Amino acid sequence: MSDGAATGTLAGKVAFVAGGYGGIGEACAQALAREGATVVVAGRDAGKAQAVVETLEGGGGASIATFDAQDVPSIHAAANEAAARHGTIDFLVNCVGTQKIEPILEVTEEAYDRVLDVNLRASMFLAQAVARIQVGAGRGGRHVHLLSVRAQLGMRDRGYSAYCSSKGGLALLVRQHAVELARHGINVNGVAPTVVRTRMASDWSDPVLFGKLLERIPLGRIAEVEDVTGPVLFFLGAGAAFITGQVLYVDGGITATQ
């Protein structure tokens, strides 16, 4: 589905979409391409990344980059290769994420470390890799990280220790990067949705749990991917030139009530 009529407002911009073949990541890649950006779909699976590239409409010159979110040198190599191929990277859209539900009494070091590595540590070094390119180019830029309402809210009766701590850490990382990179004309913000209708939302396939979720959301529904891509495009556009260090909760009002 479209975010509305394409305007080409991002023509000439290069967007590095990390995690660009996941549900939200692919939607972001599609939205960016429709607005004229050249999109680099980045992640570990080259085949999945290429499949998304072949569906992009608009922008032109889209390509893939491969990296392992738990391997910092590969993150830097992917960003540098993308910048060399396209001349620069104007936008980082970080959609990398994973989840492992484990009650606190059963949390394992392996699972906890993996969630923190992918959701927080990789975000740090994706931002570093792209920022080095942007600072070197001297043209400014934008970073948008995808978070979750779990950056602010705990989850009752479910094992979200790793996920909540990773997203909470990322919310503060957004602020820190924003104040460090402001002098270079680089804006850093976050978009934090509630449950979005993607494959990852299968965690909520139980109708009883899903019903309880809807009861907590004032607008009475979960988010569609278009509800997320709109704020992402806003943060990358001219209207957000004076906004940095912010996390926008795209949550149907849930954080306003808890």
Phi and psi in degrees as a GROMACS rama.xvg file:
@    title "Ramachandran Plot"
@    xaxis  label "Phi"
@    yaxis  label "Psi"
@TYPE xy
-93.2472  154.499  SER-2
-85.5687  8.71482  ASP-3
120.037  -178.201  GLY-4
-64.8306  131.648  ALA-5
-70.0911  141.718  ALA-6
-116.311  -10.9958  THR-7
71.827  20.4513  GLY-8
-67.4556  -16.8325  THR-9
-107.218  16.8116  LEU-10
-58.6932  136.72  ALA-11
87.681  -5.10792  GLY-12
-96.6026  147.759  LYS-13
-111.282  124.616  VAL-14
-115.56  123.816  ALA-15
-96.465  107.97  PHE-16
-103.495  99.0267  VAL-17
-79.8579  130.683  ALA-18
75.5698  33.1642  GLY-19
-78.0301  3.62805  GLY-20
-116.972  6.3382  TYR-21
-76.9158  176.582  GLY-22
-58.2716  -53.8509  GLY-23
-72.0135  -39.8674  ILE-24
-60.6682  -44.2589  GLY-25
-64.1036  -41.4237  GLU-26
-61.4529  -39.4401  ALA-27
-64.8536  -43.018  CYS-28
-59.9537  -44.41  ALA-29
-62.6325  -45.1194  GLN-30
-64.2836  -42.1446  ALA-31
-63.0541  -43.3126  LEU-32
-63.5065  -41.1679  ALA-33
-61.9654  -29.5409  ARG-34
-87.7128  8.49347  GLU-35
98.2334  -3.44735  GLY-36
-72.9926  149.414  ALA-37
-85.0321  121.636  THR-38
-106.524  132.496  VAL-39
-105.753  112.145  VAL-40
-88.3714  115.107  VAL-41
-121.176  141.27  ALA-42
173.224  -173.117  GLY-43
-78.7082  -31.7109  ARG-44
-97.2125  103.615  ASP-45
-62.7662  -36.9388  ALA-46
-63.4804  -44.359  GLY-47
-66.0082  -39.4861  LYS-48
-63.13  -44.2875  ALA-49
-64.5314  -37.0752  GLN-50
-61.187  -37.9806  ALA-51
-69.1381  -43.9682  VAL-52
-54.5052  -39.9286  VAL-53
-70.033  -12.6424  GLU-54
-101.334  -7.19236  THR-55
-70.5735  137.356  LEU-56
-118.251  126  GLU-57
94.3603  173.439  GLY-58
79.6746  -66.1065  GLY-59
82.6812  146.27  GLY-60
73.8449  17.704  GLY-61
-61.9638  150.639  ALA-62
-148.944  179.104  SER-63
-117.052  162.073  ILE-64
-144.099  140.379  ALA-65
-114.444  139.436  THR-66
-156.78  160.319  PHE-67
-105.235  121.376  ASP-68
-60.934  -18.1099  ALA-69
-99.9629  10.9217  GLN-70
-128.376  99.7553  ASP-71
-60.6006  -44.2975  VAL-72
-57.2312  -35.3236  PRO-73
-71.4352  -31.07  SER-74
-62.8722  -48.051  ILE-75
-64.3609  -39.8564  HIS-76
-63.5832  -41.7814  ALA-77
-63.8714  -44.6982  ALA-78
-64.2693  -43.3236  ALA-79
-65.274  -39.5853  ASN-80
-65.3078  -40.6344  GLU-81
-64.69  -42.2184  ALA-82
-65.1693  -39.5331  ALA-83
-64.4371  -37.9407  ALA-84
-70.8124  -39.4535  ARG-85
-109.575  -1.71579  HIS-86
97.9105  -29.0628  GLY-87
-172.982  -178.817  THR-88
-131.248  117.276  ILE-89
-86.6517  -38.1136  ASP-90
-126.661  135.425  PHE-91
-106.115  123.275  LEU-92
-117.577  106.762  VAL-93
-98.3942  104.44  ASN-94
-111.367  14.3736  CYS-95
-69.2126  134.761  VAL-96
-173.472  155.39  GLY-97
-148.581  170.872  THR-98
-150.223  145.359  GLN-99
-144.765  110.139  LYS-100
-82.9808  117.286  ILE-101
-142.516  123.096  GLU-102
-57.7738  151.224  PRO-103
-53.3569  -36.8854  ILE-104
-74.8008  -7.98862  LEU-105
-120.518  3.79597  GLU-106
-61.4008  132.864  VAL-107
-103.905  150.727  THR-108
-59.1239  -41.6673  GLU-109
-60.5889  -49.1368  GLU-110
-67.4579  -43.2583  ALA-111
-60.9114  -45.9916  TYR-112
-63.7576  -38.7465  ASP-113
-65.1455  -44.5755  ARG-114
-62.7923  -43.8612  VAL-115
-65.2025  -39.7745  LEU-116
-60.3593  -47.5784  ASP-117
-77.2295  -44.3118  VAL-118
-82.8768  -29.283  ASN-119
-117.504  -55.446  LEU-120
-61.7839  -43.5367  ARG-121
-64.2983  -34.7965  ALA-122
-62.503  -41.6777  SER-123
-56.8578  -48.0273  MET-124
-85.5638  -23.088  PHE-125
-63.9401  -45.3789  LEU-126
-61.8849  -42.6634  ALA-127
-61.9647  -45.467  GLN-128
-61.6668  -46.5574  ALA-129
-70.9533  -38.7627  VAL-130
-62.2246  -39.609  ALA-131
-59.1721  -41.4223  ARG-132
-65.0986  -44.7242  ILE-133
-68.5667  -42.4942  GLN-134
-62.8985  -41.9844  VAL-135
-62.6838  -35.9976  GLY-136
-77.4209  -25.3808  ALA-137
69.9003  25.8024  GLY-138
-112.977  7.64143  ARG-139
73.3399  -162.527  GLY-140
161.404  -177.313  GLY-141
-136.991  142.346  ARG-142
-122.524  133.496  HIS-143
-129.467  122.277  VAL-144
-105.608  138.343  HIS-145
-89.1042  123.256  LEU-146
-114.177  -133.73  LEU-147
-169.876  157.684  SER-148
-59.2766  -17.543  VAL-149
-73.1504  -2.99196  ARG-150
-70.715  -19.0339  ALA-151
-122.19  -27.8496  GLN-152
-119.194  135.211  LEU-153
-74.2786  169.892  GLY-154
-116.875  115.938  MET-155
-70.1949  136.622  ARG-156
65.064  17.0442  ASP-157
-137.174  154.339  ARG-158
-87.1394  82.9114  GLY-159
-112.629  22.1603  TYR-160
-56.6786  -49.8695  SER-161
-66.6973  -46.0997  ALA-162
-64.5381  -48.1151  TYR-163
-62.6132  -42.5213  CYS-164
-67.783  -33.9037  SER-165
-68.6619  -42.6962  SER-166
-74.5097  -34.6999  LYS-167
-63.3363  -41.5389  GLY-168
-62.5072  -39.3958  GLY-169
-66.0898  -35.163  LEU-170
-59.3727  -41.3282  ALA-171
-75.4193  -31.5107  LEU-172
-62.9561  -37.5474  LEU-173
-56.7102  -45.6468  VAL-174
-65.5159  -43.6577  ARG-175
-64.2373  -45.6652  GLN-176
-64.2913  -36.0055  HIS-177
-60.697  -44.6963  ALA-178
-75.9185  -28.7832  VAL-179
-74.5503  -35.28  GLU-180
-95.2236  -6.03141  LEU-181
-57.8819  -38.9059  ALA-182
-63.5966  -17.9468  ARG-183
-99.4378  8.01242  HIS-184
73.2157  26.6518  GLY-185
-109.727  119.506  ILE-186
-94.2445  138.295  ASN-187
-128.645  122.696  VAL-188
-141.835  172.242  ASN-189
-134.451  152.619  GLY-190
-121.644  123.574  VAL-191
-122.975  93.204  ALA-192
-84.614  163.256  PRO-193
-80.2325  -161.765  THR-194
-57.7217  131.089  VAL-195
-112.356  144.074  VAL-196
-72.6173  84.0366  ARG-197
-137.278  -178.924  THR-198
-60.1389  -35.6881  ARG-199
-63.6677  -23.1273  MET-200
-71.3217  -1.72719  ALA-201
-60.6763  -18.4986  SER-202
-57.2956  -21.4582  ASP-203
-108.04  23.0686  TRP-204
-70.0249  -21.2381  SER-205
-65.3914  120.192  ASP-206
-62.6492  -30.6498  PRO-207
-68.606  -47.5824  VAL-208
-62.3086  -40.4239  LEU-209
-64.9237  -39.6384  PHE-210
-62.9384  -40.4873  GLY-211
-64.5839  -37.4765  LYS-212
-60.7345  -49.5873  LEU-213
-61.3943  -33.6294  LEU-214
-62.5932  -26.819  GLU-215
-88.2528  -10.7068  ARG-216
-100.452  113.035  ILE-217
-55.0347  -35.4944  PRO-218
-78.0588  -6.59621  LEU-219
77.232  19.4921  GLY-220
-154.684  164.631  ARG-221
-84.8653  174.421  ILE-222
-82.7023  146.5  ALA-223
-94.818  161.11  GLU-224
-60.7224  -31.278  VAL-225
-65.5138  -26.5615  GLU-226
-66.7793  -22.3959  ASP-227
-94.6613  -41.953  VAL-228
-66.5612  -30.1714  THR-229
-59.8946  -52.069  GLY-230
-61.7815  -35.351  PRO-231
-61.3775  -47.8389  VAL-232
-62.7414  -36.9477  LEU-233
-58.885  -48.2869  PHE-234
-64.2845  -22.9544  PHE-235
-90.5477  -9.56741  LEU-236
-96.4474  178.62  GLY-237
-63.2122  -30.2671  ALA-238
-67.6085  -13.7717  GLY-239
-109.289  21.7103  ALA-240
-61.9286  -27.3066  ALA-241
-108.174  21.0419  PHE-242
-116.448  122.835  ILE-243
-153.731  150.56  THR-244
78.1053  19.466  GLY-245
-110.742  148.789  GLN-246
-118.493  119.953  VAL-247
-96.3341  118.572  LEU-248
-87.1925  111.284  TYR-249
-102.095  82.6525  VAL-250
-139.099  14.2245  ASP-251
63.2619  15.4023  GLY-252
98.0287  4.91008  GLY-253
-63.5757  -39.3682  ILE-254
-74.6735  -15.5683  THR-255
-76.5192  -14.6577  ALA-256
-110.825  -3.88153  THR-257
